[in-house]
Amino acid sequence: FNYLFEGKTMLNDVCRIIGVDTETFAEIRGESDSIAGTILEVIGFIPKKGREIYYQKFKFKIEAVSKRRIEQVLITLPREK
C-alpha cells in the first residue's frame, strides 16, 4: 500500500490514516510532530527528491522537496501475507 502525504502532515494523523499505533515512530521522531520533521530527525539534512529512507517495515520516499523543506512523502507499507 502507498500513501502520499504533505510533509507538514502531523505524525499522529499519518499513523491513524495508515492504521498503525501512534507510538510506532516514537523512537525516531525526536522533537518533531510532522512526517517531514521525523525524516529530518533520522537523516539530519534535506534530502533530494527520490531519496528513500527505511524504518522498520516502512519505506519513505521523498516525492517533492524545496530548498528548505520536505514537501511530499510517499509511505509504502509492506504487503500483508
C-alpha positions as CSV (number, residue, x, y, z in Angstrom):
1,F,0.0,0.0,0.0
2,N,1.2,3.5,-0.8
3,Y,0.2,6.7,0.9
4,L,1.2,10.2,-0.3
5,F,1.4,12.8,2.4
6,E,2.3,16.5,2.6
7,G,5.4,16.9,4.6
8,K,3.7,19.1,7.2
9,T,1.1,16.3,8.0
10,M,1.1,15.6,11.7
11,L,2.6,12.2,12.6
12,N,-0.4,11.2,14.6
13,D,-2.6,11.8,11.6
14,V,-0.2,9.7,9.4
15,C,-0.4,6.8,11.9
16,R,-4.2,7.0,12.0
17,I,-4.5,7.0,8.2
18,I,-2.1,4.1,7.6
19,G,-3.5,2.1,10.5
20,V,-0.6,1.9,12.9
21,D,-0.2,2.8,16.6
22,T,0.7,6.4,17.2
23,E,3.8,5.2,19.1
24,T,5.2,3.4,16.0
25,F,7.6,6.2,15.2
26,A,8.2,7.4,18.8
27,E,11.8,6.1,18.8
28,I,12.8,8.2,15.8
29,R,10.6,11.3,15.9
30,G,12.6,13.3,18.3
31,E,11.0,16.7,18.9
32,S,9.1,16.7,15.6
33,D,5.4,16.5,15.1
34,S,5.3,16.1,11.3
35,I,6.3,13.4,8.9
36,A,8.9,15.7,7.3
37,G,10.3,16.6,10.6
38,T,10.6,13.0,11.6
39,I,12.6,12.2,8.4
40,L,14.8,15.2,9.1
41,E,15.4,13.8,12.7
42,V,16.5,10.5,11.1
43,I,18.8,11.7,8.4
44,G,19.8,15.1,9.6
45,F,19.5,17.1,6.3
46,I,17.1,18.0,3.5
47,P,17.2,15.0,1.1
48,K,16.9,15.1,-2.7
49,K,13.8,14.1,-4.5
50,G,13.7,10.4,-4.9
51,R,15.7,9.6,-1.8
52,E,14.4,6.5,0.1
53,I,14.6,6.1,3.8
54,Y,13.7,2.8,5.5
55,Y,12.5,2.4,9.1
56,Q,11.3,-1.0,10.4
57,K,8.9,-2.2,7.7
58,F,8.2,1.2,6.2
59,K,9.7,2.9,3.2
60,F,9.6,6.7,3.0
61,K,10.3,8.1,-0.5
62,I,10.8,11.9,-0.9
63,E,8.4,12.9,-3.7
64,A,8.8,16.7,-3.6
65,V,11.3,18.9,-1.8
66,S,12.1,22.7,-1.8
67,K,15.4,24.3,-0.6
68,R,14.2,24.4,3.0
69,R,11.6,21.7,3.5
70,I,10.3,18.2,2.5
71,E,7.1,18.9,0.7
72,Q,5.7,15.4,0.0
73,V,6.5,11.9,1.2
74,L,5.3,8.6,-0.2
75,I,5.0,6.0,2.5
76,T,5.0,2.4,1.3
77,L,3.7,-0.3,3.7
78,P,4.6,-4.0,3.3
79,R,2.1,-6.3,1.9
80,E,0.5,-8.5,4.5
81,K,1.0,-12.2,3.8
